[in-house]
Amino acid sequence: MFNMYNEGWCVPDTGASEHDMQAFLDYGCSQYSCAEILPGGSCFEPDLLMAHTAWLLDLYYRKGGVCKEGLGFITTSNPSHGTCTFP
């Protein structure tokens, strides 16, 4: 696990499986509000599993200081887009 609290952004690894990303979304949205990635939320579009996982991975990273190993990695490129702002 990474522990580089608040440095960069935690985003999904391109090799992450859809199954693992969906499982993380299911778990994460039971722990945190996922209103931003639901229809009508500022980060709903694009309506893609990887985009929604990116938002939740970064929230998880901001809250706990850990980028989930095997699912995400730290990037220095801000993944914010359009009306969707990552912290």
C-alpha positions as CSV (number, residue, x, y, z in Angstrom):
1,M,0.0,0.0,0.0
2,F,1.1,3.5,-0.7
3,N,1.1,6.0,2.1
4,M,1.9,9.3,0.4
5,Y,-0.9,11.2,2.0
6,N,-2.4,13.9,-0.2
7,E,0.4,13.9,-2.7
8,G,-1.0,13.5,-6.2
9,W,-4.2,11.7,-7.0
10,C,-5.1,8.0,-6.6
11,V,-6.6,6.6,-9.9
12,P,-7.3,3.1,-11.2
13,D,-4.5,1.1,-12.7
14,T,-5.2,0.3,-16.3
15,G,-4.8,-3.4,-15.5
16,A,-7.4,-3.3,-12.8
17,S,-10.2,-5.8,-13.5
18,E,-13.8,-4.7,-13.9
19,H,-14.7,-7.1,-11.2
20,D,-12.3,-5.6,-8.7
21,M,-13.4,-2.0,-9.6
22,Q,-17.1,-2.9,-9.2
23,A,-16.4,-4.6,-5.9
24,F,-14.5,-1.5,-4.7
25,L,-17.4,0.7,-5.8
26,D,-19.9,-1.5,-4.0
27,Y,-17.8,-1.4,-0.8
28,G,-16.8,2.2,-1.0
29,C,-20.3,3.5,-1.6
30,S,-21.5,1.7,1.5
31,Q,-18.9,3.6,3.5
32,Y,-19.0,7.0,1.8
33,S,-21.5,9.1,0.0
34,C,-21.2,8.5,-3.7
35,A,-23.7,11.2,-4.7
36,E,-21.1,12.8,-7.0
37,I,-20.9,9.7,-9.2
38,L,-24.6,9.0,-9.3
39,P,-26.9,10.3,-12.1
40,G,-27.1,14.1,-11.7
41,G,-23.8,14.2,-9.7
42,S,-20.9,16.4,-11.0
43,C,-18.7,13.4,-11.6
44,F,-21.3,11.0,-13.1
45,E,-20.2,11.8,-16.7
46,P,-18.5,10.0,-18.3
47,D,-20.7,7.1,-17.1
48,L,-17.8,4.6,-17.1
49,L,-16.7,2.2,-14.4
50,M,-13.1,3.4,-14.5
51,A,-14.1,7.1,-14.2
52,H,-16.4,6.3,-11.2
53,T,-13.7,4.2,-9.6
54,A,-11.2,7.0,-10.0
55,W,-13.4,9.4,-8.1
56,L,-13.9,6.9,-5.3
57,L,-10.3,5.8,-5.1
58,D,-9.2,9.4,-4.7
59,L,-11.8,10.0,-2.0
60,Y,-10.6,6.9,-0.2
61,Y,-7.1,8.2,-0.5
62,R,-8.0,11.6,0.8
63,K,-9.9,10.1,3.8
64,G,-7.4,7.5,4.8
65,G,-4.1,8.3,3.1
66,V,-3.9,5.0,1.3
67,C,-4.1,4.3,-2.4
68,K,-5.5,0.8,-2.7
69,E,-2.7,-1.4,-3.8
70,G,-3.5,-3.6,-6.8
71,L,-6.3,-1.4,-7.9
72,G,-4.9,2.2,-8.0
73,F,-1.7,4.1,-8.3
74,I,-0.7,7.7,-7.5
75,T,-0.5,10.1,-10.5
76,T,0.7,13.7,-10.6
77,S,-1.8,14.4,-13.4
78,N,-5.0,15.9,-12.0
79,P,-7.9,13.7,-13.2
80,S,-10.5,16.5,-12.8
81,H,-12.6,17.2,-15.9
82,G,-15.5,19.4,-16.9
83,T,-17.6,20.0,-13.7
84,C,-15.9,17.1,-11.9
85,T,-13.3,18.4,-9.5
86,F,-11.0,16.0,-7.7
87,P,-9.7,17.4,-4.4
